[in-house]
Amino acid sequence: MIDTNTLIIISEIIGWIYFVLWSASFYFQLILNEDRHSVRGLSFDYTVYNITGFTAYSIYTICGY
């Protein structure tokens, strides 16, 4: 049987990894746009949905914590 504290630590590690990777996903598009000097290929809807989802998930997580 796994100790409750161990599960909490594993959950927090996975949560932080998820947060860092999701946050990093925004930067690759910014770097690509800077290299091309264009925003061609960037979906405005995707950007808005992603930021809205990130904000909503952050609020949900903070309130639940």
PQR file of N, CA, C, O and H, with PARSE charges and radii, in Angstrom:
ATOM      1  N   MET A   1       0.855  -1.189   0.000 -0.4000 1.5000
ATOM      2  CA  MET A   1       0.000   0.000   0.000 -0.0000 2.0000
ATOM      3  C   MET A   1       0.893   1.241   0.000  0.5500 1.7000
ATOM      4  O   MET A   1       1.884   1.311   0.727 -0.5500 1.4000
ATOM      5  N   ILE A   2       0.529   2.195  -0.813 -0.4000 1.5000
ATOM      6  CA  ILE A   2       1.298   3.431  -0.917 -0.0000 2.0000
ATOM      7  C   ILE A   2       0.794   4.428   0.130  0.5500 1.7000
ATOM      8  O   ILE A   2      -0.411   4.584   0.329 -0.5500 1.4000
ATOM      9  H   ILE A   2      -0.275   2.137  -1.404  0.4000 1.0000
ATOM     10  N   ASP A   3       1.717   5.081   0.776 -0.4000 1.5000
ATOM     11  CA  ASP A   3       1.407   6.079   1.799 -0.0000 2.0000
ATOM     12  C   ASP A   3       0.714   7.284   1.169  0.5500 1.7000
ATOM     13  O   ASP A   3       1.009   7.640   0.028 -0.5500 1.4000
ATOM     14  H   ASP A   3       2.696   4.955   0.613  0.4000 1.0000
ATOM     15  N   THR A   4      -0.197   7.908   1.896 -0.4000 1.5000
ATOM     16  CA  THR A   4      -0.931   9.070   1.399 -0.0000 2.0000
ATOM     17  C   THR A   4       0.004  10.226   1.062  0.5500 1.7000
ATOM     18  O   THR A   4      -0.195  10.907   0.057 -0.5500 1.4000
ATOM     19  H   THR A   4      -0.437   7.619   2.823  0.4000 1.0000
ATOM     20  N   ASN A   5       1.009  10.452   1.880 -0.4000 1.5000
ATOM     21  CA  ASN A   5       1.964  11.537   1.613 -0.0000 2.0000
ATOM     22  C   ASN A   5       2.719  11.298   0.317  0.5500 1.7000
ATOM     23  O   ASN A   5       3.022  12.243  -0.412 -0.5500 1.4000
ATOM     24  H   ASN A   5       1.171   9.899   2.697  0.4000 1.0000
ATOM     25  N   THR A   6       3.022  10.048   0.028 -0.4000 1.5000
ATOM     26  CA  THR A   6       3.709   9.714  -1.223 -0.0000 2.0000
ATOM     27  C   THR A   6       2.823  10.048  -2.416  0.5500 1.7000
ATOM     28  O   THR A   6       3.297  10.602  -3.408 -0.5500 1.4000
ATOM     29  H   THR A   6       2.776   9.280   0.620  0.4000 1.0000
ATOM     30  N   LEU A   7       1.542   9.716  -2.324 -0.4000 1.5000
ATOM     31  CA  LEU A   7       0.607  10.029  -3.409 -0.0000 2.0000
ATOM     32  C   LEU A   7       0.471  11.541  -3.608  0.5500 1.7000
ATOM     33  O   LEU A   7       0.375  12.014  -4.740 -0.5500 1.4000
ATOM     34  H   LEU A   7       1.157   9.267  -1.518  0.4000 1.0000
ATOM     35  N   ILE A   8       0.463  12.284  -2.522 -0.4000 1.5000
ATOM     36  CA  ILE A   8       0.373  13.744  -2.615 -0.0000 2.0000
ATOM     37  C   ILE A   8       1.605  14.306  -3.310  0.5500 1.7000
ATOM     38  O   ILE A   8       1.489  15.179  -4.170 -0.5500 1.4000
ATOM     39  H   ILE A   8       0.542  11.900  -1.603  0.4000 1.0000
ATOM     40  N   ILE A   9       2.769  13.817  -2.948 -0.4000 1.5000
ATOM     41  CA  ILE A   9       4.015  14.287  -3.568 -0.0000 2.0000
ATOM     42  C   ILE A   9       4.040  13.938  -5.050  0.5500 1.7000
ATOM     43  O   ILE A   9       4.411  14.775  -5.872 -0.5500 1.4000
ATOM     44  H   ILE A   9       2.863  13.108  -2.250  0.4000 1.0000
ATOM     45  N   ILE A  10       3.651  12.716  -5.404 -0.4000 1.5000
ATOM     46  CA  ILE A  10       3.609  12.306  -6.818 -0.0000 2.0000
ATOM     47  C   ILE A  10       2.628  13.175  -7.594  0.5500 1.7000
ATOM     48  O   ILE A  10       2.913  13.594  -8.715 -0.5500 1.4000
ATOM     49  H   ILE A  10       3.349  12.036  -4.736  0.4000 1.0000
ATOM     50  N   SER A  11       1.478  13.442  -6.997 -0.4000 1.5000
ATOM     51  CA  SER A  11       0.469  14.278  -7.641 -0.0000 2.0000
ATOM     52  C   SER A  11       0.982  15.699  -7.870  0.5500 1.7000
ATOM     53  O   SER A  11       0.743  16.284  -8.926 -0.5500 1.4000
ATOM     54  H   SER A  11       1.246  13.101  -6.085  0.4000 1.0000
ATOM     55  N   GLU A  12       1.679  16.248  -6.892 -0.4000 1.5000
ATOM     56  CA  GLU A  12       2.220  17.602  -7.043 -0.0000 2.0000
ATOM     57  C   GLU A  12       3.314  17.651  -8.099  0.5500 1.7000
ATOM     58  O   GLU A  12       3.393  18.614  -8.862 -0.5500 1.4000
ATOM     59  H   GLU A  12       1.873  15.772  -6.034  0.4000 1.0000
ATOM     60  N   ILE A  13       4.153  16.635  -8.153 -0.4000 1.5000
ATOM     61  CA  ILE A  13       5.210  16.595  -9.171 -0.0000 2.0000
ATOM     62  C   ILE A  13       4.607  16.523 -10.559  0.5500 1.7000
ATOM     63  O   ILE A  13       5.033  17.254 -11.453 -0.5500 1.4000
ATOM     64  H   ILE A  13       4.090  15.853  -7.534  0.4000 1.0000
ATOM     65  N   ILE A  14       3.621  15.654 -10.760 -0.4000 1.5000
ATOM     66  CA  ILE A  14       2.962  15.539 -12.064 -0.0000 2.0000
ATOM     67  C   ILE A  14       2.259  16.840 -12.420  0.5500 1.7000
ATOM     68  O   ILE A  14       2.294  17.269 -13.573 -0.5500 1.4000
ATOM     69  H   ILE A  14       3.275  15.060 -10.033  0.4000 1.0000
ATOM     70  N   GLY A  15       1.624  17.467 -11.444 -0.4000 1.5000
ATOM     71  CA  GLY A  15       0.940  18.745 -11.693 -0.0000 2.0000
ATOM     72  C   GLY A  15       1.901  19.839 -12.130  0.5500 1.7000
ATOM     73  O   GLY A  15       1.595  20.598 -13.050 -0.5500 1.4000
ATOM     74  H   GLY A  15       1.595  17.118 -10.507  0.4000 1.0000
ATOM     75  N   TRP A  16       3.057  19.932 -11.487 -0.4000 1.5000
ATOM     76  CA  TRP A  16       4.039  20.956 -11.855 -0.0000 2.0000
ATOM     77  C   TRP A  16       4.648  20.669 -13.232  0.5500 1.7000
ATOM     78  O   TRP A  16       4.888  21.590 -14.013 -0.5500 1.4000
ATOM     79  H   TRP A  16       3.306  19.316 -10.739  0.4000 1.0000
ATOM     80  N   ILE A  17       4.893  19.399 -13.521 -0.4000 1.5000
ATOM     81  CA  ILE A  17       5.404  19.053 -14.854 -0.0000 2.0000
ATOM     82  C   ILE A  17       4.388  19.451 -15.917  0.5500 1.7000
ATOM     83  O   ILE A  17       4.755  20.026 -16.942 -0.5500 1.4000
ATOM     84  H   ILE A  17       4.698  18.651 -12.887  0.4000 1.0000
ATOM     85  N   TYR A  18       3.119  19.150 -15.683 -0.4000 1.5000
ATOM     86  CA  TYR A  18       2.049  19.519 -16.610 -0.0000 2.0000
ATOM     87  C   TYR A  18       2.002  21.032 -16.795  0.5500 1.7000
ATOM     88  O   TYR A  18       1.905  21.515 -17.923 -0.5500 1.4000
ATOM     89  H   TYR A  18       2.821  18.683 -14.850  0.4000 1.0000
ATOM     90  N   PHE A  19       2.069  21.770 -15.713 -0.4000 1.5000
ATOM     91  CA  PHE A  19       2.015  23.226 -15.767 -0.0000 2.0000
ATOM     92  C   PHE A  19       3.185  23.798 -16.576  0.5500 1.7000
ATOM     93  O   PHE A  19       2.986  24.676 -17.415 -0.5500 1.4000
ATOM     94  H   PHE A  19       2.148  21.378 -14.797  0.4000 1.0000
ATOM     95  N   VAL A  20       4.387  23.311 -16.331 -0.4000 1.5000
ATOM     96  CA  VAL A  20       5.575  23.816 -17.020 -0.0000 2.0000
ATOM     97  C   VAL A  20       5.512  23.501 -18.511  0.5500 1.7000
ATOM     98  O   VAL A  20       5.810  24.360 -19.341 -0.5500 1.4000
ATOM     99  H   VAL A  20       4.549  22.597 -15.649  0.4000 1.0000
ATOM    100  N   LEU A  21       5.123  22.268 -18.857 -0.4000 1.5000
ATOM    101  CA  LEU A  21       5.051  21.895 -20.272 -0.0000 2.0000
ATOM    102  C   LEU A  21       3.963  22.665 -21.010  0.5500 1.7000
ATOM    103  O   LEU A  21       4.162  23.070 -22.155 -0.5500 1.4000
ATOM    104  H   LEU A  21       4.880  21.570 -18.183  0.4000 1.0000
ATOM    105  N   TRP A  22       2.813  22.871 -20.368 -0.4000 1.5000
ATOM    106  CA  TRP A  22       1.739  23.616 -21.013 -0.0000 2.0000
ATOM    107  C   TRP A  22       2.157  25.076 -21.207  0.5500 1.7000
ATOM    108  O   TRP A  22       1.889  25.668 -22.252 -0.5500 1.4000
ATOM    109  H   TRP A  22       2.651  22.542 -19.437  0.4000 1.0000
ATOM    110  N   SER A  23       2.807  25.646 -20.206 -0.4000 1.5000
ATOM    111  CA  SER A  23       3.281  27.023 -20.320 -0.0000 2.0000
ATOM    112  C   SER A  23       4.340  27.146 -21.412  0.5500 1.7000
ATOM    113  O   SER A  23       4.335  28.114 -22.172 -0.5500 1.4000
ATOM    114  H   SER A  23       3.025  25.165 -19.357  0.4000 1.0000
ATOM    115  N   ALA A  24       5.244  26.176 -21.496 -0.4000 1.5000
ATOM    116  CA  ALA A  24       6.300  26.203 -22.510 -0.0000 2.0000
ATOM    117  C   ALA A  24       5.734  26.079 -23.916  0.5500 1.7000
ATOM    118  O   ALA A  24       6.346  26.557 -24.871 -0.5500 1.4000
ATOM    119  H   ALA A  24       5.248  25.390 -20.879  0.4000 1.0000
ATOM    120  N   SER A  25       4.577  25.448 -24.056 -0.4000 1.5000
ATOM    121  CA  SER A  25       4.003  25.262 -25.388 -0.0000 2.0000
ATOM    122  C   SER A  25       3.673  26.590 -26.066  0.5500 1.7000
ATOM    123  O   SER A  25       3.615  26.653 -27.294 -0.5500 1.4000
ATOM    124  H   SER A  25       4.080  25.060 -23.280  0.4000 1.0000
ATOM    125  N   PHE A  26       3.459  27.637 -25.298 -0.4000 1.5000
ATOM    126  CA  PHE A  26       3.175  28.953 -25.884 -0.0000 2.0000
ATOM    127  C   PHE A  26       4.418  29.549 -26.542  0.5500 1.7000
ATOM    128  O   PHE A  26       4.307  30.251 -27.546 -0.5500 1.4000
ATOM    129  H   PHE A  26       3.506  27.586 -24.300  0.4000 1.0000
ATOM    130  N   TYR A  27       5.584  29.279 -25.992 -0.4000 1.5000
ATOM    131  CA  TYR A  27       6.808  29.936 -26.444 -0.0000 2.0000
ATOM    132  C   TYR A  27       7.288  29.445 -27.807  0.5500 1.7000
ATOM    133  O   TYR A  27       7.901  30.210 -28.552 -0.5500 1.4000
ATOM    134  H   TYR A  27       5.674  28.709 -25.176  0.4000 1.0000
ATOM    135  N   PHE A  28       7.024  28.195 -28.143 -0.4000 1.5000
ATOM    136  CA  PHE A  28       7.474  27.683 -29.434 -0.0000 2.0000
ATOM    137  C   PHE A  28       6.819  28.430 -30.589  0.5500 1.7000
ATOM    138  O   PHE A  28       7.473  28.712 -31.593 -0.5500 1.4000
ATOM    139  H   PHE A  28       6.526  27.574 -27.538  0.4000 1.0000
ATOM    140  N   GLN A  29       5.544  28.750 -30.457 -0.4000 1.5000
ATOM    141  CA  GLN A  29       4.861  29.511 -31.504 -0.0000 2.0000
ATOM    142  C   GLN A  29       5.411  30.927 -31.577  0.5500 1.7000
ATOM    143  O   GLN A  29       5.578  31.466 -32.671 -0.5500 1.4000
ATOM    144  H   GLN A  29       5.014  28.520 -29.641  0.4000 1.0000
ATOM    145  N   LEU A  30       5.692  31.532 -30.444 -0.4000 1.5000
ATOM    146  CA  LEU A  30       6.272  32.876 -30.442 -0.0000 2.0000
ATOM    147  C   LEU A  30       7.640  32.896 -31.129  0.5500 1.7000
ATOM    148  O   LEU A  30       7.937  33.808 -31.900 -0.5500 1.4000
ATOM    149  H   LEU A  30       5.557  31.094 -29.555  0.4000 1.0000
ATOM    150  N   ILE A  31       8.457  31.905 -30.853 -0.4000 1.5000
ATOM    151  CA  ILE A  31       9.787  31.830 -31.481 -0.0000 2.0000
ATOM    152  C   ILE A  31       9.650  31.635 -32.981  0.5500 1.7000
ATOM    153  O   ILE A  31      10.364  32.269 -33.757 -0.5500 1.4000
ATOM    154  H   ILE A  31       8.216  31.164 -30.226  0.4000 1.0000
ATOM    155  N   LEU A  32       8.736  30.762 -33.397 -0.4000 1.5000
ATOM    156  CA  LEU A  32       8.518  30.530 -34.830 -0.0000 2.0000
ATOM    157  C   LEU A  32       8.034  31.795 -35.518  0.5500 1.7000
ATOM    158  O   LEU A  32       8.494  32.113 -36.614 -0.5500 1.4000
ATOM    159  H   LEU A  32       8.156  30.247 -32.766  0.4000 1.0000
ATOM    160  N   ASN A  33       7.117  32.519 -34.897 -0.4000 1.5000
ATOM    161  CA  ASN A  33       6.622  33.765 -35.478 -0.0000 2.0000
ATOM    162  C   ASN A  33       7.734  34.810 -35.582  0.5500 1.7000
ATOM    163  O   ASN A  33       7.801  35.554 -36.560 -0.5500 1.4000
ATOM    164  H   ASN A  33       6.743  32.261 -34.007  0.4000 1.0000
ATOM    165  N   GLU A  34       8.591  34.864 -34.586 -0.4000 1.5000
ATOM    166  CA  GLU A  34       9.695  35.823 -34.612 -0.0000 2.0000
ATOM    167  C   GLU A  34      10.676  35.480 -35.728  0.5500 1.7000
ATOM    168  O   GLU A  34      11.166  36.370 -36.423 -0.5500 1.4000
ATOM    169  H   GLU A  34       8.536  34.260 -33.791  0.4000 1.0000
ATOM    170  N   ASP A  35      10.962  34.198 -35.899 -0.4000 1.5000
ATOM    171  CA  ASP A  35      11.882  33.790 -36.968 -0.0000 2.0000
ATOM    172  C   ASP A  35      11.322  34.109 -38.352  0.5500 1.7000
ATOM    173  O   ASP A  35      12.066  34.515 -39.245 -0.5500 1.4000
ATOM    174  H   ASP A  35      10.564  33.475 -35.334  0.4000 1.0000
ATOM    175  N   ARG A  36      10.007  33.926 -38.536 -0.4000 1.5000
ATOM    176  CA  ARG A  36       9.372  34.185 -39.839 -0.0000 2.0000
ATOM    177  C   ARG A  36       9.007  35.655 -40.029  0.5500 1.7000
ATOM    178  O   ARG A  36       8.736  36.090 -41.148 -0.5500 1.4000
ATOM    179  H   ARG A  36       9.403  33.597 -37.811  0.4000 1.0000
ATOM    180  N   HIS A  37       9.002  36.415 -38.940 -0.4000 1.5000
ATOM    181  CA  HIS A  37       8.531  37.815 -38.970 -0.0000 2.0000
ATOM    182  C   HIS A  37       7.112  37.883 -39.506  0.5500 1.7000
ATOM    183  O   HIS A  37       6.753  38.800 -40.244 -0.5500 1.4000
ATOM    184  H   HIS A  37       9.222  36.061 -38.031  0.4000 1.0000
ATOM    185  N   SER A  38       6.314  36.899 -39.123 -0.4000 1.5000
ATOM    186  CA  SER A  38       4.939  36.808 -39.596 -0.0000 2.0000
ATOM    187  C   SER A  38       4.140  35.970 -38.607  0.5500 1.7000
ATOM    188  O   SER A  38       4.691  35.131 -37.894 -0.5500 1.4000
ATOM    189  H   SER A  38       6.606  36.154 -38.524  0.4000 1.0000
ATOM    190  N   VAL A  39       2.842  36.209 -38.577 -0.4000 1.5000
ATOM    191  CA  VAL A  39       1.960  35.382 -37.762 -0.0000 2.0000
ATOM    192  C   VAL A  39       1.117  34.462 -38.641  0.5500 1.7000
ATOM    193  O   VAL A  39       0.090  33.940 -38.207 -0.5500 1.4000
ATOM    194  H   VAL A  39       2.395  36.890 -39.156  0.4000 1.0000
ATOM    195  N   ARG A  40       1.563  34.272 -39.880 -0.4000 1.5000
ATOM    196  CA  ARG A  40       0.866  33.366 -40.784 -0.0000 2.0000
ATOM    197  C   ARG A  40       0.919  31.956 -40.186  0.5500 1.7000
ATOM    198  O   ARG A  40       1.983  31.490 -39.779 -0.5500 1.4000
ATOM    199  H   ARG A  40       2.397  34.696 -40.232  0.4000 1.0000
ATOM    200  N   GLY A  41      -0.208  31.298 -40.136 -0.4000 1.5000
ATOM    201  CA  GLY A  41      -0.272  29.972 -39.558 -0.0000 2.0000
ATOM    202  C   GLY A  41      -0.693  29.972 -38.099  0.5500 1.7000
ATOM    203  O   GLY A  41      -0.933  28.910 -37.526 -0.5500 1.4000
ATOM    204  H   GLY A  41      -1.072  31.677 -40.467  0.4000 1.0000
ATOM    205  N   LEU A  42      -0.788  31.142 -37.493 -0.4000 1.5000
ATOM    206  CA  LEU A  42      -1.223  31.236 -36.102 -0.0000 2.0000
ATOM    207  C   LEU A  42      -2.737  31.390 -36.071  0.5500 1.7000
ATOM    208  O   LEU A  42      -3.286  32.320 -36.661 -0.5500 1.4000
ATOM    209  H   LEU A  42      -0.593  32.005 -37.959  0.4000 1.0000
ATOM    210  N   SER A  43      -3.400  30.487 -35.390 -0.4000 1.5000
ATOM    211  CA  SER A  43      -4.852  30.547 -35.271 -0.0000 2.0000
ATOM    212  C   SER A  43      -5.221  31.422 -34.073  0.5500 1.7000
ATOM    213  O   SER A  43      -4.875  31.114 -32.932 -0.5500 1.4000
ATOM    214  H   SER A  43      -2.954  29.731 -34.910  0.4000 1.0000
ATOM    215  N   PHE A  44      -5.921  32.505 -34.351 -0.4000 1.5000
ATOM    216  CA  PHE A  44      -6.350  33.399 -33.279 -0.0000 2.0000
ATOM    217  C   PHE A  44      -7.304  32.680 -32.331  0.5500 1.7000
ATOM    218  O   PHE A  44      -7.218  32.851 -31.115 -0.5500 1.4000
ATOM    219  H   PHE A  44      -6.202  32.755 -35.277  0.4000 1.0000
ATOM    220  N   ASP A  45      -8.218  31.873 -32.886 -0.4000 1.5000
ATOM    221  CA  ASP A  45      -9.169  31.142 -32.045 -0.0000 2.0000
ATOM    222  C   ASP A  45      -8.452  30.186 -31.093  0.5500 1.7000
ATOM    223  O   ASP A  45      -8.798  30.100 -29.915 -0.5500 1.4000
ATOM    224  H   ASP A  45      -8.288  31.735 -33.874  0.4000 1.0000
ATOM    225  N   TYR A  46      -7.456  29.472 -31.607 -0.4000 1.5000
ATOM    226  CA  TYR A  46      -6.702  28.548 -30.766 -0.0000 2.0000
ATOM    227  C   TYR A  46      -6.027  29.297 -29.628  0.5500 1.7000
ATOM    228  O   TYR A  46      -6.041  28.837 -28.487 -0.5500 1.4000
ATOM    229  H   TYR A  46      -7.175  29.542 -32.564  0.4000 1.0000
ATOM    230  N   THR A  47      -5.443  30.437 -29.927 -0.4000 1.5000
ATOM    231  CA  THR A  47      -4.760  31.227 -28.907 -0.0000 2.0000
ATOM    232  C   THR A  47      -5.741  31.681 -27.829  0.5500 1.7000
ATOM    233  O   THR A  47      -5.449  31.570 -26.639 -0.5500 1.4000
ATOM    234  H   THR A  47      -5.432  30.811 -30.855  0.4000 1.0000
ATOM    235  N   VAL A  48      -6.883  32.183 -28.232 -0.4000 1.5000
ATOM    236  CA  VAL A  48      -7.891  32.646 -27.267 -0.0000 2.0000
ATOM    237  C   VAL A  48      -8.413  31.482 -26.434  0.5500 1.7000
ATOM    238  O   VAL A  48      -8.535  31.599 -25.215 -0.5500 1.4000
ATOM    239  H   VAL A  48      -7.120  32.274 -29.199  0.4000 1.0000
ATOM    240  N   TYR A  49      -8.723  30.355 -27.084 -0.4000 1.5000
ATOM    241  CA  TYR A  49      -9.224  29.186 -26.354 -0.0000 2.0000
ATOM    242  C   TYR A  49      -8.181  28.653 -25.381  0.5500 1.7000
ATOM    243  O   TYR A  49      -8.515  28.260 -24.264 -0.5500 1.4000
ATOM    244  H   TYR A  49      -8.624  30.260 -28.075  0.4000 1.0000
ATOM    245  N   ASN A  50      -6.944  28.639 -25.793 -0.4000 1.5000
ATOM    246  CA  ASN A  50      -5.886  28.118 -24.940 -0.0000 2.0000
ATOM    247  C   ASN A  50      -5.674  29.014 -23.722  0.5500 1.7000
ATOM    248  O   ASN A  50      -5.540  28.516 -22.604 -0.5500 1.4000
ATOM    249  H   ASN A  50      -6.673  28.958 -26.701  0.4000 1.0000
ATOM    250  N   ILE A  51      -5.641  30.308 -23.923 -0.4000 1.5000
ATOM    251  CA  ILE A  51      -5.472  31.240 -22.805 -0.0000 2.0000
ATOM    252  C   ILE A  51      -6.680  31.195 -21.872  0.5500 1.7000
ATOM    253  O   ILE A  51      -6.526  31.227 -20.651 -0.5500 1.4000
ATOM    254  H   ILE A  51      -5.750  30.713 -24.831  0.4000 1.0000
ATOM    255  N   THR A  52      -7.882  31.121 -22.444 -0.4000 1.5000
ATOM    256  CA  THR A  52      -9.099  31.027 -21.633 -0.0000 2.0000
ATOM    257  C   THR A  52      -9.098  29.735 -20.817  0.5500 1.7000
ATOM    258  O   THR A  52      -9.424  29.749 -19.630 -0.5500 1.4000
ATOM    259  H   THR A  52      -8.008  31.095 -23.436  0.4000 1.0000
ATOM    260  N   GLY A  53      -8.737  28.632 -21.443 -0.4000 1.5000
ATOM    261  CA  GLY A  53      -8.677  27.359 -20.746 -0.0000 2.0000
ATOM    262  C   GLY A  53      -7.625  27.364 -19.653  0.5500 1.7000
ATOM    263  O   GLY A  53      -7.856  26.842 -18.562 -0.5500 1.4000
ATOM    264  H   GLY A  53      -8.472  28.620 -22.407  0.4000 1.0000
ATOM    265  N   PHE A  54      -6.471  27.950 -19.940 -0.4000 1.5000
ATOM    266  CA  PHE A  54      -5.387  28.040 -18.960 -0.0000 2.0000
ATOM    267  C   PHE A  54      -5.829  28.869 -17.757  0.5500 1.7000
ATOM    268  O   PHE A  54      -5.565  28.496 -16.614 -0.5500 1.4000
ATOM    269  H   PHE A  54      -6.283  28.374 -20.826  0.4000 1.0000
ATOM    270  N   THR A  55      -6.493  29.979 -18.009 -0.4000 1.5000
ATOM    271  CA  THR A  55      -6.977  30.842 -16.925 -0.0000 2.0000
ATOM    272  C   THR A  55      -8.039  30.129 -16.089  0.5500 1.7000
ATOM    273  O   THR A  55      -7.988  30.152 -14.859 -0.5500 1.4000
ATOM    274  H   THR A  55      -6.707  30.282 -18.938  0.4000 1.0000
ATOM    275  N   ALA A  56      -9.002  29.497 -16.765 -0.4000 1.5000
ATOM    276  CA  ALA A  56     -10.067  28.793 -16.052 -0.0000 2.0000
ATOM    277  C   ALA A  56      -9.504  27.637 -15.217  0.5500 1.7000
ATOM    278  O   ALA A  56      -9.912  27.432 -14.073 -0.5500 1.4000
ATOM    279  H   ALA A  56      -9.043  29.479 -17.764  0.4000 1.0000
ATOM    280  N   TYR A  57      -8.570  26.891 -15.796 -0.4000 1.5000
ATOM    281  CA  TYR A  57      -7.972  25.779 -15.064 -0.0000 2.0000
ATOM    282  C   TYR A  57      -7.161  26.273 -13.873  0.5500 1.7000
ATOM    283  O   TYR A  57      -7.162  25.641 -12.817 -0.5500 1.4000
ATOM    284  H   TYR A  57      -8.239  27.058 -16.725  0.4000 1.0000
ATOM    285  N   SER A  58      -6.470  27.395 -14.037 -0.4000 1.5000
ATOM    286  CA  SER A  58      -5.699  27.960 -12.927 -0.0000 2.0000
ATOM    287  C   SER A  58      -6.613  28.397 -11.792  0.5500 1.7000
ATOM    288  O   SER A  58      -6.318  28.137 -10.626 -0.5500 1.4000
ATOM    289  H   SER A  58      -6.470  27.909 -14.895  0.4000 1.0000
ATOM    290  N   ILE A  59      -7.715  29.055 -12.118 -0.4000 1.5000
ATOM    291  CA  ILE A  59      -8.669  29.493 -11.100 -0.0000 2.0000
ATOM    292  C   ILE A  59      -9.256  28.275 -10.377  0.5500 1.7000
ATOM    293  O   ILE A  59      -9.376  28.268  -9.152 -0.5500 1.4000
ATOM    294  H   ILE A  59      -7.954  29.266 -13.066  0.4000 1.0000
ATOM    295  N   TYR A  60      -9.620  27.248 -11.152 -0.4000 1.5000
ATOM    296  CA  TYR A  60     -10.180  26.033 -10.589 -0.0000 2.0000
ATOM    297  C   TYR A  60      -9.194  25.367  -9.631  0.5500 1.7000
ATOM    298  O   TYR A  60      -9.568  24.928  -8.544 -0.5500 1.4000
ATOM    299  H   TYR A  60      -9.523  27.253 -12.147  0.4000 1.0000
ATOM    300  N   THR A  61      -7.938  25.301 -10.048 -0.4000 1.5000
ATOM    301  CA  THR A  61      -6.912  24.665  -9.225 -0.0000 2.0000
ATOM    302  C   THR A  61      -6.642  25.454  -7.956  0.5500 1.7000
ATOM    303  O   THR A  61      -6.497  24.874  -6.880 -0.5500 1.4000
ATOM    304  H   THR A  61      -7.634  25.658 -10.931  0.4000 1.0000
ATOM    305  N   ILE A  62      -6.576  26.778  -8.076 -0.4000 1.5000
ATOM    306  CA  ILE A  62      -6.324  27.615  -6.896 -0.0000 2.0000
ATOM    307  C   ILE A  62      -7.478  27.505  -5.899  0.5500 1.7000
ATOM    308  O   ILE A  62      -7.255  27.398  -4.693 -0.5500 1.4000
ATOM    309  H   ILE A  62      -6.694  27.249  -8.950  0.4000 1.0000
ATOM    310  N   CYS A  63      -8.702  27.533  -6.403 -0.4000 1.5000
ATOM    311  CA  CYS A  63      -9.867  27.427  -5.498 -0.0000 2.0000
ATOM    312  C   CYS A  63      -9.965  26.046  -4.865  0.5500 1.7000
ATOM    313  O   CYS A  63     -10.401  25.918  -3.721 -0.5500 1.4000
ATOM    314  H   CYS A  63      -8.883  27.620  -7.383  0.4000 1.0000
ATOM    315  N   GLY A  64      -9.559  25.008  -5.604 -0.4000 1.5000
ATOM    316  CA  GLY A  64      -9.633  23.646  -5.088 -0.0000 2.0000
ATOM    317  C   GLY A  64      -8.497  23.320  -4.143  0.5500 1.7000
ATOM    318  O   GLY A  64      -8.608  22.406  -3.325 -0.5500 1.4000
ATOM    319  H   GLY A  64      -9.205  25.112  -6.534  0.4000 1.0000
ATOM    320  N   TYR A  65      -7.401  24.062  -4.249 -0.4000 1.5000
ATOM    321  CA  TYR A  65      -6.248  23.767  -3.413 -0.0000 2.0000
ATOM    322  C   TYR A  65      -6.498  24.282  -2.021  0.5500 1.7000
ATOM    323  O   TYR A  65      -5.644  24.137  -1.146 -0.5500 1.4000
ATOM    324  H   TYR A  65      -7.310  24.804  -4.913  0.4000 1.0000
TER
END
